[in-house]
Amino acid sequence: MFELLWSPQVETDALTAVEMATEYGDLIAIA
Protein backbone atom coordinates (compact mmCIF):
# COMPACT_ATOMS: atom_id res chain seq x y z
CA MET A 1 0.00 0.00 0.00
CA PHE A 2 1.26 3.47 -0.83
CA GLU A 3 0.21 6.87 0.39
CA LEU A 4 1.04 9.73 -1.91
CA LEU A 5 -0.14 13.29 -1.48
CA TRP A 6 -0.86 14.63 -4.92
CA SER A 7 -2.98 17.44 -6.32
CA PRO A 8 -3.97 16.46 -9.87
CA GLN A 9 -4.57 19.11 -12.50
CA VAL A 10 -7.85 17.45 -13.48
CA GLU A 11 -10.17 15.72 -11.01
CA THR A 12 -10.14 12.50 -13.04
CA ASP A 13 -6.32 12.28 -13.28
CA ALA A 14 -4.87 9.17 -11.68
CA LEU A 15 -1.62 7.21 -11.68
CA THR A 16 -1.47 3.47 -12.21
CA ALA A 17 0.74 1.31 -9.99
CA VAL A 18 3.18 0.97 -12.90
CA GLU A 19 3.31 4.74 -13.44
CA MET A 20 3.92 5.30 -9.73
CA ALA A 21 6.74 2.73 -9.68
CA THR A 22 8.28 4.29 -12.79
CA GLU A 23 7.96 7.94 -11.77
CA TYR A 24 8.56 7.48 -8.04
CA GLY A 25 10.94 4.52 -7.87
CA ASP A 26 12.27 5.58 -4.47
CA LEU A 27 8.89 5.03 -2.77
CA ILE A 28 8.77 2.23 -0.23
CA ALA A 29 5.79 0.14 0.84
CA ILE A 30 4.43 1.13 4.28
CA ALA A 31 1.94 -1.68 4.73
SEFIZA-3560 file (N, C-alpha, C; in Angstrom, 3 decimals):
REM SEFIZA-3560
<numar><xx>0.857</xx><yy>-1.169</yy><zz>0.000</zz><atom>N</atom></numar>
<numar><xx>0.000</xx><yy>0.000</yy><zz>0.000</zz><atom>CA</atom></numar>
<numar><xx>0.900</xx><yy>1.228</yy><zz>0.000</zz><atom>C</atom></numar>
<numar><xx>0.525</xx><yy>2.222</yy><zz>-0.768</zz><atom>N</atom></numar>
<numar><xx>1.264</xx><yy>3.470</yy><zz>-0.830</zz><atom>CA</atom></numar>
<numar><xx>0.354</xx><yy>4.618</yy><zz>-0.438</zz><atom>C</atom></numar>
<numar><xx>0.940</xx><yy>5.629</yy><zz>0.147</zz><atom>N</atom></numar>
<numar><xx>0.214</xx><yy>6.867</yy><zz>0.393</zz><atom>CA</atom></numar>
<numar><xx>1.012</xx><yy>7.971</yy><zz>-0.269</zz><atom>C</atom></numar>
<numar><xx>0.375</xx><yy>8.672</yy><zz>-1.169</zz><atom>N</atom></numar>
<numar><xx>1.038</xx><yy>9.727</yy><zz>-1.915</zz><atom>CA</atom></numar>
<numar><xx>0.127</xx><yy>10.943</yy><zz>-1.918</zz><atom>C</atom></numar>
<numar><xx>0.625</xx><yy>12.055</yy><zz>-1.437</zz><atom>N</atom></numar>
<numar><xx>-0.142</xx><yy>13.295</yy><zz>-1.476</zz><atom>CA</atom></numar>
<numar><xx>0.102</xx><yy>13.938</yy><zz>-2.831</zz><atom>C</atom></numar>
<numar><xx>-0.973</xx><yy>14.153</yy><zz>-3.550</zz><atom>N</atom></numar>
<numar><xx>-0.865</xx><yy>14.628</yy><zz>-4.920</zz><atom>CA</atom></numar>
<numar><xx>-2.086</xx><yy>15.462</yy><zz>-5.238</zz><atom>C</atom></numar>
<numar><xx>-1.876</xx><yy>16.588</yy><zz>-5.880</zz><atom>N</atom></numar>
<numar><xx>-2.976</xx><yy>17.444</yy><zz>-6.323</zz><atom>CA</atom></numar>
<numar><xx>-3.028</xx><yy>17.412</yy><zz>-7.846</zz><atom>C</atom></numar>
<numar><xx>-3.900</xx><yy>16.572</yy><zz>-8.406</zz><atom>N</atom></numar>
<numar><xx>-3.972</xx><yy>16.462</yy><zz>-9.868</zz><atom>CA</atom></numar>
<numar><xx>-4.500</xx><yy>17.743</yy><zz>-10.505</zz><atom>C</atom></numar>
<numar><xx>-4.094</xx><yy>17.956</yy><zz>-11.743</zz><atom>N</atom></numar>
<numar><xx>-4.567</xx><yy>19.114</yy><zz>-12.497</zz><atom>CA</atom></numar>
<numar><xx>-6.051</xx><yy>18.978</yy><zz>-12.829</zz><atom>C</atom></numar>
<numar><xx>-6.473</xx><yy>17.754</yy><zz>-13.124</zz><atom>N</atom></numar>
<numar><xx>-7.855</xx><yy>17.455</yy><zz>-13.482</zz><atom>CA</atom></numar>
<numar><xx>-8.375</xx><yy>16.431</yy><zz>-12.482</zz><atom>C</atom></numar>
<numar><xx>-9.601</xx><yy>16.580</yy><zz>-12.041</zz><atom>N</atom></numar>
<numar><xx>-10.171</xx><yy>15.715</yy><zz>-11.005</zz><atom>CA</atom></numar>
<numar><xx>-10.086</xx><yy>14.230</yy><zz>-11.346</zz><atom>C</atom></numar>
<numar><xx>-10.154</xx><yy>13.909</yy><zz>-12.633</zz><atom>N</atom></numar>
<numar><xx>-10.143</xx><yy>12.499</yy><zz>-13.041</zz><atom>CA</atom></numar>
<numar><xx>-8.735</xx><yy>11.941</yy><zz>-13.276</zz><atom>C</atom></numar>
<numar><xx>-7.691</xx><yy>12.766</yy><zz>-13.119</zz><atom>N</atom></numar>
<numar><xx>-6.319</xx><yy>12.277</yy><zz>-13.284</zz><atom>CA</atom></numar>
<numar><xx>-5.993</xx><yy>11.245</yy><zz>-12.220</zz><atom>C</atom></numar>
<numar><xx>-5.288</xx><yy>10.214</yy><zz>-12.613</zz><atom>N</atom></numar>
<numar><xx>-4.867</xx><yy>9.169</yy><zz>-11.677</zz><atom>CA</atom></numar>
<numar><xx>-3.598</xx><yy>8.521</yy><zz>-12.206</zz><atom>C</atom></numar>
<numar><xx>-2.816</xx><yy>7.953</yy><zz>-11.302</zz><atom>N</atom></numar>
<numar><xx>-1.622</xx><yy>7.209</yy><zz>-11.681</zz><atom>CA</atom></numar>
<numar><xx>-1.872</xx><yy>5.724</yy><zz>-11.472</zz><atom>C</atom></numar>
<numar><xx>-1.403</xx><yy>4.917</yy><zz>-12.402</zz><atom>N</atom></numar>
<numar><xx>-1.474</xx><yy>3.472</yy><zz>-12.209</zz><atom>CA</atom></numar>
<numar><xx>-0.311</xx><yy>3.054</yy><zz>-11.316</zz><atom>C</atom></numar>
<numar><xx>-0.352</xx><yy>1.832</yy><zz>-10.820</zz><atom>N</atom></numar>
<numar><xx>0.741</xx><yy>1.313</yy><zz>-9.990</zz><atom>CA</atom></numar>
<numar><xx>2.052</xx><yy>1.311</yy><zz>-10.776</zz><atom>C</atom></numar>
<numar><xx>1.979</xx><yy>0.985</yy><zz>-12.058</zz><atom>N</atom></numar>
<numar><xx>3.183</xx><yy>0.965</yy><zz>-12.900</zz><atom>CA</atom></numar>
<numar><xx>3.739</xx><yy>2.375</yy><zz>-13.067</zz><atom>C</atom></numar>
<numar><xx>2.862</xx><yy>3.348</yy><zz>-13.307</zz><atom>N</atom></numar>
<numar><xx>3.310</xx><yy>4.738</yy><zz>-13.444</zz><atom>CA</atom></numar>
<numar><xx>3.942</xx><yy>5.233</yy><zz>-12.148</zz><atom>C</atom></numar>
<numar><xx>3.348</xx><yy>4.893</yy><zz>-11.016</zz><atom>N</atom></numar>
<numar><xx>3.923</xx><yy>5.301</yy><zz>-9.732</zz><atom>CA</atom></numar>
<numar><xx>5.301</xx><yy>4.692</yy><zz>-9.535</zz><atom>C</atom></numar>
<numar><xx>5.451</xx><yy>3.403</yy><zz>-9.841</zz><atom>N</atom></numar>
<numar><xx>6.741</xx><yy>2.729</yy><zz>-9.682</zz><atom>CA</atom></numar>
<numar><xx>7.786</xx><yy>3.331</yy><zz>-10.618</zz><atom>C</atom></numar>
<numar><xx>7.358</xx><yy>3.713</yy><zz>-11.823</zz><atom>N</atom></numar>
<numar><xx>8.283</xx><yy>4.294</yy><zz>-12.794</zz><atom>CA</atom></numar>
<numar><xx>8.682</xx><yy>5.714</yy><zz>-12.407</zz><atom>C</atom></numar>
<numar><xx>7.706</xx><yy>6.530</yy><zz>-12.074</zz><atom>N</atom></numar>
<numar><xx>7.961</xx><yy>7.936</yy><zz>-11.767</zz><atom>CA</atom></numar>
<numar><xx>8.540</xx><yy>8.161</yy><zz>-10.373</zz><atom>C</atom></numar>
<numar><xx>8.162</xx><yy>7.307</yy><zz>-9.433</zz><atom>N</atom></numar>
<numar><xx>8.561</xx><yy>7.482</yy><zz>-8.037</zz><atom>CA</atom></numar>
<numar><xx>9.209</xx><yy>6.199</yy><zz>-7.526</zz><atom>C</atom></numar>
<numar><xx>10.277</xx><yy>5.778</yy><zz>-8.186</zz><atom>N</atom></numar>
<numar><xx>10.937</xx><yy>4.523</yy><zz>-7.872</zz><atom>CA</atom></numar>
<numar><xx>11.520</xx><yy>4.440</yy><zz>-6.476</zz><atom>C</atom></numar>
<numar><xx>11.697</xx><yy>5.589</yy><zz>-5.820</zz><atom>N</atom></numar>
<numar><xx>12.266</xx><yy>5.578</yy><zz>-4.472</zz><atom>CA</atom></numar>
<numar><xx>11.206</xx><yy>5.423</yy><zz>-3.380</zz><atom>C</atom></numar>
<numar><xx>9.935</xx><yy>5.279</yy><zz>-3.759</zz><atom>N</atom></numar>
<numar><xx>8.888</xx><yy>5.028</yy><zz>-2.766</zz><atom>CA</atom></numar>
<numar><xx>9.077</xx><yy>3.653</yy><zz>-2.150</zz><atom>C</atom></numar>
<numar><xx>8.717</xx><yy>3.534</yy><zz>-0.891</zz><atom>N</atom></numar>
<numar><xx>8.768</xx><yy>2.230</yy><zz>-0.234</zz><atom>CA</atom></numar>
<numar><xx>7.378</xx><yy>1.886</yy><zz>0.280</zz><atom>C</atom></numar>
<numar><xx>7.089</xx><yy>0.601</yy><zz>0.334</zz><atom>N</atom></numar>
<numar><xx>5.791</xx><yy>0.140</yy><zz>0.841</zz><atom>CA</atom></numar>
<numar><xx>5.731</xx><yy>0.381</yy><zz>2.344</zz><atom>C</atom></numar>
<numar><xx>4.584</xx><yy>0.880</yy><zz>2.843</zz><atom>N</atom></numar>
<numar><xx>4.434</xx><yy>1.133</yy><zz>4.278</zz><atom>CA</atom></numar>
<numar><xx>3.491</xx><yy>0.147</yy><zz>4.934</zz><atom>C</atom></numar>
<numar><xx>2.850</xx><yy>-0.675</yy><zz>4.163</zz><atom>N</atom></numar>
<numar><xx>1.937</xx><yy>-1.683</yy><zz>4.732</zz><atom>CA</atom></numar>
<numar><xx>1.855</xx><yy>-2.884</yy><zz>3.832</zz><atom>C</atom></numar>
//
